[in-house]
Amino acid sequence: MTADGEMAAPQLAPGLIWRLVDDNIVVVSPEAGDVHVFSQTGSEIWRLLIEQNDVSTIESYLVQKYIVSAAQAHEDVVAFIQELRTLGLLQ
């Protein structure tokens, strides 16, 4: 987190292989031997992470695209990023 409380752009873990398959992102972690398939929303967040967007930019995108509250977008993005970290997909 930065001093103002905003999370900087999370960084992908090195060595990951990912592809878009039928509107879903499939991520392979060769080191762990894991395969992960993300939902449409998860895939969009992944794409925004790859573009090195910060958390507030991702949240704003979700608010506009899905017409959800800023609080809901924040909760969802933070939870997804935490899950990606737990899975070893983010540094």
A tleap script that builds the chain and sets N, CA, C and O, in Angstrom:
source leaprc.protein.ff14SB
mol = sequence {
  NMET THR ALA ASP GLY GLU MET ALA ALA PRO
  GLN LEU ALA PRO GLY LEU ILE TRP ARG LEU
  VAL ASP ASP ASN ILE VAL VAL VAL SER PRO
  GLU ALA GLY ASP VAL HIE VAL PHE SER GLN
  THR GLY SER GLU ILE TRP ARG LEU LEU ILE
  GLU GLN ASN ASP VAL SER THR ILE GLU SER
  TYR LEU VAL GLN LYS TYR ILE VAL SER ALA
  ALA GLN ALA HIE GLU ASP VAL VAL ALA PHE
  ILE GLN GLU LEU ARG THR LEU GLY LEU LEU
  CGLN
}
set mol.1.N position { 0.837 -1.187 0.000 }
set mol.1.CA position { 0.000 0.000 0.000 }
set mol.1.C position { 0.874 1.239 0.000 }
set mol.1.O position { 1.978 1.251 0.544 }
set mol.2.N position { 0.357 2.259 -0.614 }
set mol.2.CA position { 1.057 3.527 -0.614 }
set mol.2.C position { 0.675 4.315 0.625 }
set mol.2.O position { -0.196 3.905 1.392 }
set mol.3.N position { 1.332 5.444 0.814 }
set mol.3.CA position { 1.079 6.257 2.009 }
set mol.3.C position { -0.364 6.727 2.093 }
set mol.3.O position { -0.896 6.882 3.192 }
set mol.4.N position { -1.008 6.958 0.951 }
set mol.4.CA position { -2.386 7.450 0.987 }
set mol.4.C position { -3.413 6.323 1.098 }
set mol.4.O position { -4.617 6.570 1.031 }
set mol.5.N position { -2.934 5.070 1.268 }
set mol.5.CA position { -3.847 3.958 1.475 }
set mol.5.C position { -4.244 3.237 0.204 }
set mol.5.O position { -4.909 2.203 0.269 }
set mol.6.N position { -3.848 3.761 -0.971 }
set mol.6.CA position { -4.178 3.098 -2.225 }
set mol.6.C position { -3.142 2.028 -2.515 }
set mol.6.O position { -1.953 2.217 -2.259 }
set mol.7.N position { -3.592 0.922 -3.043 }
set mol.7.CA position { -2.670 -0.141 -3.407 }
set mol.7.C position { -2.085 0.170 -4.777 }
set mol.7.O position { -2.812 0.503 -5.713 }
set mol.8.N position { -0.761 0.058 -4.886 }
set mol.8.CA position { -0.090 0.258 -6.166 }
set mol.8.C position { -0.442 -0.912 -7.090 }
set mol.8.O position { -1.065 -1.888 -6.671 }
set mol.9.N position { -0.039 -0.793 -8.323 }
set mol.9.CA position { -0.308 -1.841 -9.299 }
set mol.9.C position { 0.392 -3.126 -8.866 }
set mol.9.O position { 1.621 -3.156 -8.794 }
set mol.10.N position { -0.361 -4.189 -8.578 }
set mol.10.CA position { 0.259 -5.464 -8.209 }
set mol.10.C position { 1.048 -6.038 -9.388 }
set mol.10.O position { 0.701 -5.819 -10.549 }
set mol.11.N position { 2.101 -6.765 -9.074 }
set mol.11.CA position { 2.963 -7.338 -10.098 }
set mol.11.C position { 2.715 -8.840 -10.227 }
set mol.11.O position { 2.596 -9.547 -9.226 }
set mol.12.N position { 2.641 -9.318 -11.471 }
set mol.12.CA position { 2.467 -10.743 -11.708 }
set mol.12.C position { 3.716 -11.494 -11.271 }
set mol.12.O position { 4.830 -10.979 -11.364 }
set mol.13.N position { 3.518 -12.706 -10.798 }
set mol.13.CA position { 4.648 -13.561 -10.451 }
set mol.13.C position { 5.388 -13.936 -11.728 }
set mol.13.O position { 4.766 -14.090 -12.779 }
set mol.14.N position { 6.693 -14.082 -11.651 }
set mol.14.CA position { 7.449 -14.436 -12.855 }
set mol.14.C position { 7.159 -15.870 -13.308 }
set mol.14.O position { 6.826 -16.737 -12.500 }
set mol.15.N position { 7.290 -16.096 -14.601 }
set mol.15.CA position { 7.182 -17.448 -15.150 }
set mol.15.C position { 5.784 -17.934 -15.461 }
set mol.15.O position { 5.617 -19.071 -15.902 }
set mol.16.N position { 4.773 -17.107 -15.246 }
set mol.16.CA position { 3.403 -17.535 -15.523 }
set mol.16.C position { 3.142 -17.549 -17.024 }
set mol.16.O position { 3.691 -16.742 -17.775 }
set mol.17.N position { 2.301 -18.473 -17.439 }
set mol.17.CA position { 1.841 -18.542 -18.821 }
set mol.17.C position { 0.333 -18.339 -18.782 }
set mol.17.O position { -0.362 -18.992 -18.004 }
set mol.18.N position { -0.176 -17.441 -19.613 }
set mol.18.CA position { -1.625 -17.207 -19.614 }
set mol.18.C position { -2.117 -17.014 -21.033 }
set mol.18.O position { -1.390 -16.551 -21.911 }
set mol.19.N position { -3.380 -17.385 -21.232 }
set mol.19.CA position { -4.030 -17.237 -22.532 }
set mol.19.C position { -5.503 -16.920 -22.316 }
set mol.19.O position { -6.102 -17.299 -21.310 }
set mol.20.N position { -6.071 -16.213 -23.295 }
set mol.20.CA position { -7.509 -15.962 -23.319 }
set mol.20.C position { -8.159 -17.107 -24.080 }
set mol.20.O position { -7.829 -17.354 -25.240 }
set mol.21.N position { -9.081 -17.807 -23.428 }
set mol.21.CA position { -9.786 -18.939 -24.035 }
set mol.21.C position { -11.281 -18.737 -23.795 }
set mol.21.O position { -11.736 -18.768 -22.651 }
set mol.22.N position { -12.040 -18.530 -24.862 }
set mol.22.CA position { -13.497 -18.347 -24.747 }
set mol.22.C position { -13.876 -17.287 -23.712 }
set mol.22.O position { -14.724 -17.531 -22.855 }
set mol.23.N position { -13.256 -16.123 -23.790 }
set mol.23.CA position { -13.519 -14.980 -22.904 }
set mol.23.C position { -13.063 -15.190 -21.466 }
set mol.23.O position { -13.363 -14.363 -20.605 }
set mol.24.N position { -12.355 -16.263 -21.187 }
set mol.24.CA position { -11.823 -16.500 -19.850 }
set mol.24.C position { -10.305 -16.601 -19.928 }
set mol.24.O position { -9.755 -17.136 -20.891 }
set mol.25.N position { -9.644 -16.085 -18.915 }
set mol.25.CA position { -8.200 -16.196 -18.833 }
set mol.25.C position { -7.855 -17.527 -18.164 }
set mol.25.O position { -8.419 -17.890 -17.133 }
set mol.26.N position { -6.919 -18.235 -18.778 }
set mol.26.CA position { -6.379 -19.466 -18.208 }
set mol.26.C position { -4.919 -19.177 -17.880 }
set mol.26.O position { -4.143 -18.777 -18.748 }
set mol.27.N position { -4.555 -19.385 -16.614 }
set mol.27.CA position { -3.196 -19.118 -16.161 }
set mol.27.C position { -2.567 -20.424 -15.708 }
set mol.27.O position { -3.154 -21.189 -14.941 }
set mol.28.N position { -1.357 -20.660 -16.201 }
set mol.28.CA position { -0.596 -21.846 -15.812 }
set mol.28.C position { 0.632 -21.388 -15.045 }
set mol.28.O position { 1.373 -20.511 -15.490 }
set mol.29.N position { 0.829 -21.992 -13.896 }
set mol.29.CA position { 2.023 -21.741 -13.098 }
set mol.29.C position { 2.917 -22.968 -13.247 }
set mol.29.O position { 2.733 -23.955 -12.534 }
set mol.30.N position { 3.890 -22.918 -14.169 }
set mol.30.CA position { 4.723 -24.095 -14.427 }
set mol.30.C position { 5.456 -24.610 -13.195 }
set mol.30.O position { 5.577 -25.820 -13.005 }
set mol.31.N position { 5.946 -23.700 -12.357 }
set mol.31.CA position { 6.671 -24.129 -11.164 }
set mol.31.C position { 5.801 -24.960 -10.235 }
set mol.31.O position { 6.231 -25.993 -9.722 }
set mol.32.N position { 4.569 -24.497 -10.025 }
set mol.32.CA position { 3.659 -25.196 -9.115 }
set mol.32.C position { 2.879 -26.297 -9.821 }
set mol.32.O position { 2.337 -27.192 -9.174 }
set mol.33.N position { 2.823 -26.230 -11.158 }
set mol.33.CA position { 2.038 -27.217 -11.900 }
set mol.33.C position { 0.545 -26.972 -11.789 }
set mol.33.O position { -0.255 -27.892 -11.960 }
set mol.34.N position { 0.166 -25.729 -11.503 }
set mol.34.CA position { -1.244 -25.385 -11.316 }
set mol.34.C position { -1.813 -24.717 -12.560 }
set mol.34.O position { -1.107 -24.031 -13.299 }
set mol.35.N position { -3.121 -24.937 -12.772 }
set mol.35.CA position { -3.863 -24.265 -13.838 }
set mol.35.C position { -5.048 -23.569 -13.186 }
set mol.35.O position { -5.762 -24.168 -12.381 }
set mol.36.N position { -5.257 -22.301 -13.537 }
set mol.36.CA position { -6.366 -21.523 -12.980 }
set mol.36.C position { -7.164 -20.921 -14.124 }
set mol.36.O position { -6.592 -20.390 -15.076 }
set mol.37.N position { -8.488 -21.003 -14.031 }
set mol.37.CA position { -9.377 -20.410 -15.028 }
set mol.37.C position { -10.215 -19.359 -14.320 }
set mol.37.O position { -10.871 -19.642 -13.317 }
set mol.38.N position { -10.186 -18.135 -14.857 }
set mol.38.CA position { -10.913 -17.031 -14.231 }
set mol.38.C position { -12.227 -16.779 -14.939 }
set mol.38.O position { -12.355 -16.993 -16.144 }
set mol.39.N position { -13.205 -16.320 -14.167 }
set mol.39.CA position { -14.492 -15.899 -14.706 }
set mol.39.C position { -14.293 -14.686 -15.599 }
set mol.39.O position { -13.177 -14.183 -15.734 }
set mol.40.N position { -15.365 -14.220 -16.205 }
set mol.40.CA position { -15.279 -13.040 -17.066 }
set mol.40.C position { -14.745 -11.835 -16.281 }
set mol.40.O position { -13.846 -11.137 -16.750 }
set mol.41.N position { -15.292 -11.597 -15.106 }
set mol.41.CA position { -14.847 -10.453 -14.310 }
set mol.41.C position { -13.401 -10.640 -13.855 }
set mol.41.O position { -12.600 -9.709 -13.931 }
set mol.42.N position { -13.073 -11.827 -13.390 }
set mol.42.CA position { -11.695 -12.113 -13.000 }
set mol.42.C position { -10.741 -11.945 -14.169 }
set mol.42.O position { -9.623 -11.458 -14.002 }
set mol.43.N position { -11.180 -12.346 -15.344 }
set mol.43.CA position { -10.361 -12.201 -16.548 }
set mol.43.C position { -10.128 -10.732 -16.883 }
set mol.43.O position { -9.036 -10.352 -17.305 }
set mol.44.N position { -11.156 -9.907 -16.693 }
set mol.44.CA position { -10.995 -8.476 -16.956 }
set mol.44.C position { -10.040 -7.848 -15.946 }
set mol.44.O position { -9.218 -7.005 -16.307 }
set mol.45.N position { -10.145 -8.252 -14.692 }
set mol.45.CA position { -9.220 -7.736 -13.680 }
set mol.45.C position { -7.799 -8.170 -14.021 }
set mol.45.O position { -6.872 -7.368 -13.911 }
set mol.46.N position { -7.610 -9.417 -14.429 }
set mol.46.CA position { -6.290 -9.919 -14.816 }
set mol.46.C position { -5.714 -9.071 -15.965 }
set mol.46.O position { -4.551 -8.672 -15.928 }
set mol.47.N position { -6.537 -8.808 -16.971 }
set mol.47.CA position { -6.089 -7.999 -18.108 }
set mol.47.C position { -5.644 -6.616 -17.635 }
set mol.47.O position { -4.630 -6.093 -18.098 }
set mol.48.N position { -6.402 -6.030 -16.718 }
set mol.48.CA position { -6.045 -4.717 -16.192 }
set mol.48.C position { -4.762 -4.776 -15.352 }
set mol.48.O position { -3.981 -3.824 -15.346 }
set mol.49.N position { -4.549 -5.874 -14.656 }
set mol.49.CA position { -3.308 -6.052 -13.902 }
set mol.49.C position { -2.114 -6.155 -14.847 }
set mol.49.O position { -1.053 -5.587 -14.585 }
set mol.50.N position { -2.294 -6.880 -15.942 }
set mol.50.CA position { -1.220 -7.031 -16.925 }
set mol.50.C position { -0.831 -5.675 -17.503 }
set mol.50.O position { 0.336 -5.429 -17.806 }
set mol.51.N position { -1.816 -4.807 -17.649 }
set mol.51.CA position { -1.554 -3.452 -18.157 }
set mol.51.C position { -0.978 -2.549 -17.067 }
set mol.51.O position { -0.773 -1.356 -17.290 }
set mol.52.N position { -0.719 -3.115 -15.895 }
set mol.52.CA position { -0.125 -2.439 -14.742 }
set mol.52.C position { -0.974 -1.289 -14.210 }
set mol.52.O position { -0.450 -0.259 -13.785 }
set mol.53.N position { -2.283 -1.476 -14.238 }
set mol.53.CA position { -3.193 -0.504 -13.632 }
set mol.53.C position { -3.160 -0.656 -12.121 }
set mol.53.O position { -2.993 -1.760 -11.604 }
set mol.54.N position { -3.320 0.456 -11.415 }
set mol.54.CA position { -3.395 0.365 -9.966 }
set mol.54.C position { -4.808 -0.040 -9.553 }
set mol.54.O position { -5.727 -0.080 -10.370 }
set mol.55.N position { -4.953 -0.336 -8.282 }
set mol.55.CA position { -6.215 -0.853 -7.763 }
set mol.55.C position { -7.367 0.130 -7.971 }
set mol.55.O position { -8.468 -0.282 -8.335 }
set mol.56.N position { -7.129 1.413 -7.747 }
set mol.56.CA position { -8.219 2.388 -7.895 }
set mol.56.C position { -8.696 2.464 -9.355 }
set mol.56.O position { -9.887 2.656 -9.603 }
set mol.57.N position { -7.787 2.317 -10.308 }
set mol.57.CA position { -8.177 2.320 -11.719 }
set mol.57.C position { -9.028 1.094 -12.043 }
set mol.57.O position { -10.016 1.195 -12.770 }
set mol.58.N position { -8.649 -0.047 -11.511 }
set mol.58.CA position { -9.412 -1.278 -11.722 }
set mol.58.C position { -10.799 -1.142 -11.108 }
set mol.58.O position { -11.793 -1.529 -11.721 }
set mol.59.N position { -10.866 -0.597 -9.913 }
set mol.59.CA position { -12.158 -0.403 -9.254 }
set mol.59.C position { -13.046 0.527 -10.071 }
set mol.59.O position { -14.232 0.248 -10.246 }
set mol.60.N position { -12.496 1.618 -10.569 }
set mol.60.CA position { -13.278 2.556 -11.385 }
set mol.60.C position { -13.818 1.879 -12.637 }
set mol.60.O position { -14.962 2.106 -13.029 }
set mol.61.N position { -12.996 1.052 -13.259 }
set mol.61.CA position { -13.421 0.311 -14.444 }
set mol.61.C position { -14.629 -0.573 -14.111 }
set mol.61.O position { -15.610 -0.591 -14.855 }
set mol.62.N position { -14.556 -1.300 -12.998 }
set mol.62.CA position { -15.659 -2.195 -12.618 }
set mol.62.C position { -16.936 -1.422 -12.299 }
set mol.62.O position { -18.035 -1.859 -12.642 }
set mol.63.N position { -16.788 -0.280 -11.645 }
set mol.63.CA position { -17.951 0.555 -11.324 }
set mol.63.C position { -18.662 0.972 -12.614 }
set mol.63.O position { -19.889 0.914 -12.698 }
set mol.64.N position { -17.897 1.386 -13.601 }
set mol.64.CA position { -18.491 1.831 -14.864 }
set mol.64.C position { -19.052 0.682 -15.678 }
set mol.64.O position { -20.147 0.796 -16.229 }
set mol.65.N position { -18.323 -0.426 -15.765 }
set mol.65.CA position { -18.741 -1.539 -16.622 }
set mol.65.C position { -19.924 -2.309 -16.042 }
set mol.65.O position { -20.857 -2.656 -16.767 }
set mol.66.N position { -19.889 -2.575 -14.747 }
set mol.66.CA position { -20.895 -3.440 -14.130 }
set mol.66.C position { -21.921 -2.685 -13.294 }
set mol.66.O position { -22.826 -3.291 -12.722 }
set mol.67.N position { -21.782 -1.372 -13.223 }
set mol.67.CA position { -22.705 -0.538 -12.461 }
set mol.67.C position { -22.878 -1.074 -11.032 }
set mol.67.O position { -23.984 -1.366 -10.577 }
set mol.68.N position { -21.739 -1.187 -10.354 }
set mol.68.CA position { -21.728 -1.577 -8.946 }
set mol.68.C position { -21.222 -0.390 -8.140 }
set mol.68.O position { -20.643 0.545 -8.694 }
set mol.69.N position { -21.437 -0.429 -6.858 }
set mol.69.CA position { -20.963 0.662 -6.005 }
set mol.69.C position { -19.442 0.625 -5.905 }
set mol.69.O position { -18.815 -0.413 -6.120 }
set mol.70.N position { -18.873 1.757 -5.582 }
set mol.70.CA position { -17.428 1.835 -5.395 }
set mol.70.C position { -16.986 0.911 -4.262 }
set mol.70.O position { -15.931 0.281 -4.340 }
set mol.71.N position { -17.798 0.838 -3.211 }
set mol.71.CA position { -17.469 -0.030 -2.076 }
set mol.71.C position { -17.455 -1.495 -2.491 }
set mol.71.O position { -16.574 -2.251 -2.083 }
set mol.72.N position { -18.428 -1.896 -3.301 }
set mol.72.CA position { -18.488 -3.287 -3.769 }
set mol.72.C position { -17.315 -3.600 -4.691 }
set mol.72.O position { -16.708 -4.666 -4.588 }
set mol.73.N position { -16.999 -2.673 -5.588 }
set mol.73.CA position { -15.866 -2.869 -6.497 }
set mol.73.C position { -14.572 -3.005 -5.694 }
set mol.73.O position { -13.748 -3.872 -5.985 }
set mol.74.N position { -14.396 -2.160 -4.695 }
set mol.74.CA position { -13.198 -2.224 -3.862 }
set mol.74.C position { -13.101 -3.581 -3.157 }
set mol.74.O position { -12.052 -4.225 -3.172 }
set mol.75.N position { -14.187 -3.995 -2.553 }
set mol.75.CA position { -14.212 -5.275 -1.844 }
set mol.75.C position { -13.862 -6.424 -2.786 }
set mol.75.O position { -13.065 -7.296 -2.438 }
set mol.76.N position { -14.453 -6.424 -3.969 }
set mol.76.CA position { -14.227 -7.497 -4.935 }
set mol.76.C position { -12.793 -7.516 -5.456 }
set mol.76.O position { -12.184 -8.581 -5.566 }
set mol.77.N position { -12.254 -6.345 -5.777 }
set mol.77.CA position { -10.892 -6.266 -6.306 }
set mol.77.C position { -9.882 -6.690 -5.242 }
set mol.77.O position { -8.975 -7.473 -5.526 }
set mol.78.N position { -10.030 -6.185 -4.036 }
set mol.78.CA position { -9.102 -6.542 -2.962 }
set mol.78.C position { -9.163 -8.046 -2.689 }
set mol.78.O position { -8.124 -8.678 -2.496 }
set mol.79.N position { -10.357 -8.621 -2.670 }
set mol.79.CA position { -10.498 -10.065 -2.435 }
set mol.79.C position { -9.852 -10.876 -3.558 }
set mol.79.O position { -9.182 -11.874 -3.295 }
set mol.80.N position { -10.049 -10.453 -4.805 }
set mol.80.CA position { -9.474 -11.170 -5.935 }
set mol.80.C position { -7.949 -11.085 -5.913 }
set mol.80.O position { -7.265 -12.081 -6.152 }
set mol.81.N position { -7.421 -9.901 -5.627 }
set mol.81.CA position { -5.968 -9.736 -5.556 }
set mol.81.C position { -5.393 -10.585 -4.424 }
set mol.81.O position { -4.337 -11.197 -4.583 }
set mol.82.N position { -6.074 -10.623 -3.298 }
set mol.82.CA position { -5.610 -11.464 -2.185 }
set mol.82.C position { -5.614 -12.935 -2.591 }
set mol.82.O position { -4.687 -13.672 -2.253 }
set mol.83.N position { -6.636 -13.362 -3.303 }
set mol.83.CA position { -6.700 -14.746 -3.777 }
set mol.83.C position { -5.542 -15.036 -4.731 }
set mol.83.O position { -4.912 -16.090 -4.649 }
set mol.84.N position { -5.262 -14.085 -5.647 }
set mol.84.CA position { -4.151 -14.267 -6.579 }
set mol.84.C position { -2.819 -14.381 -5.823 }
set mol.84.O position { -1.956 -15.177 -6.192 }
set mol.85.N position { -2.665 -13.592 -4.782 }
set mol.85.CA position { -1.433 -13.678 -3.976 }
set mol.85.C position { -1.343 -15.022 -3.258 }
set mol.85.O position { -0.280 -15.642 -3.214 }
set mol.86.N position { -2.454 -15.461 -2.704 }
set mol.86.CA position { -2.481 -16.757 -2.015 }
set mol.86.C position { -2.124 -17.894 -2.972 }
set mol.86.O position { -1.455 -18.852 -2.584 }
set mol.87.N position { -2.572 -17.785 -4.216 }
set mol.87.CA position { -2.283 -18.800 -5.238 }
set mol.87.C position { -0.870 -18.685 -5.797 }
set mol.87.O position { -0.438 -19.539 -6.572 }
set mol.88.N position { -0.145 -17.632 -5.411 }
set mol.88.CA position { 1.207 -17.428 -5.892 }
set mol.88.C position { 1.281 -16.813 -7.284 }
set mol.88.O position { 2.307 -16.908 -7.957 }
set mol.89.N position { 0.179 -16.175 -7.718 }
set mol.89.CA position { 0.143 -15.593 -9.056 }
set mol.89.C position { 0.547 -14.124 -9.078 }
set mol.89.O position { 0.796 -13.556 -10.141 }
set mol.90.N position { 0.609 -13.513 -7.894 }
set mol.90.CA position { 1.080 -12.129 -7.769 }
set mol.90.C position { 2.209 -12.105 -6.759 }
set mol.90.O position { 2.264 -12.917 -5.835 }
set mol.91.N position { 3.113 -11.147 -6.961 }
set mol.91.CA position { 4.224 -10.980 -6.005 }
set mol.91.C position { 3.763 -10.162 -4.828 }
set mol.91.O position { 4.543 -9.906 -3.910 }
savepdb mol mol.pdb
quit
